Amino acid sequence: MAEKPLIKLAMAASLAFAISWVGFAPPACAQSLSDRFKSLFGGKPDTPPPAAAPSDDPQPDLNCPPVGIRAGASTYTVRASENEAVGNDVRFQVTITKTARECVKAGSEITAHIGIQGRVIAGPAGAPPTVEVPIRIAVVQGGVGEKVIATKAYRTTVEMSEDGVAPYSFVADDLVYPAPPGGAGDQYIFYVGFDPHLVSPEPKPKLAKKKKG
């Protein structure tokens, strides 16, 4: 069944999560596995999805958690200076527009394949030729006292286009976590979002030393 979680853009003046310059990120949604490669990531209509690995349990009975976008991490904005990333100071903004997932069970472990599609938009300050997009994906058990089951960080590089808008697609296929006992899997959710801490800051230009007269 397709999930269509709505994204609510936030605005914040924070170095770690600069979430301003709103109006460019449409609601994100999750698609079914059968449509993942055919439509979400540009696959041809007659291209079948990748074959699932052997499983101890029937795959149709496998509960694959829905995908949600972590609040406060739905957009990634980079600024040109140490000022707040707004207005003419914005270099680029990255958004998530669609998500997809599939789960493959082998023994007592589940391997999640999480797909993310989005776009990079150049700002008034000008984007670099390539943009490094930092992504974090987590398996979380909800309820009272949220519990992180597994988390993993990823990076993908996007080449900017001349018109300043570059789409990107990323698939994480190596997030492994223990199969939940009993009905605990009903409380699981995959959270995706941007993690700016994964990106190394650009080196500051060195000041020329003055020669002693």
Stockholm file with secondary structure:
# STOCKHOLM 1.0

chainA/1-213         MAEKPLIKLAMAASLAFAISWVGFAPPACAQSLSDRFKSLFGGKPDTPPPAAAPSDDPQPDLNCPPVGIRAGASTYTVRASENEAVGNDVRFQVTITKTARECVKAGSEITAHIGIQGRVIAGPAGAPPTVEVPIRIAVVQGGVGEKVIATKAYRTTVEMSEDGVAPYSFVADDLVYPAPPGGAGDQYIFYVGFDPHLVSPEPKPKLAKKKKG
#=GR chainA/1-213 SS CCBCCCCCCCCCCCSSCCCCSCSCCCCCEEECHHHIIIIITCCCTTCCCCCCCCCSSCGGGCCCCCEEECTTCSEEEEESSSSCSCGGGEEEEEEEEEEEEEEEEETTEEEEEEEEEEEEEECTTCCCSEEEEEEEEEEEECSSSCEEEEEEEEEEEEECCTTSEEEEEEEEEEEEEECCCGGGGGGEEEEEEECGGGSCCCCCCCCCCCCCC
#=GC SS_cons         CCBCCCCCCCCCCCSSCCCCSCSCCCCCEEECHHHIIIIITCCCTTCCCCCCCCCSSCGGGCCCCCEEECTTCSEEEEESSSSCSCGGGEEEEEEEEEEEEEEEEETTEEEEEEEEEEEEEECTTCCCSEEEEEEEEEEEECSSSCEEEEEEEEEEEEECCTTSEEEEEEEEEEEEEECCCGGGGGGEEEEEEECGGGSCCCCCCCCCCCCCC
//
